[in-house]
Amino acid sequence: MDTFMVVATFKPDTDMAEVFAVVTDEVAQVEVLKASGRMGSGHVSMSRRTVFLEIFAADTTAAAETVRTLPMAKWWDLDVYPCPAPTPPTAS
């Protein structure tokens, strides 16, 4: 499994009342993903309408699929960034 940072931004036409209505379901699914080792930390910047998710997956497609299991994902545009572990330089 590789590590990815997924930056999820709320689409401009999002009705935030609808978003807040699924918070309980969102929290429950986050716990499922964490328990299964598919998600690490998550951070929300409501003032920027952006969510930052640490996702563990085989590739960028699998990382995006993991995020799409979250109830709020239907209101998000996703950018998936691979975060590979640094590789030490090789000796010459």
Disulfide bonds with the S-S distance in Angstrom:
none
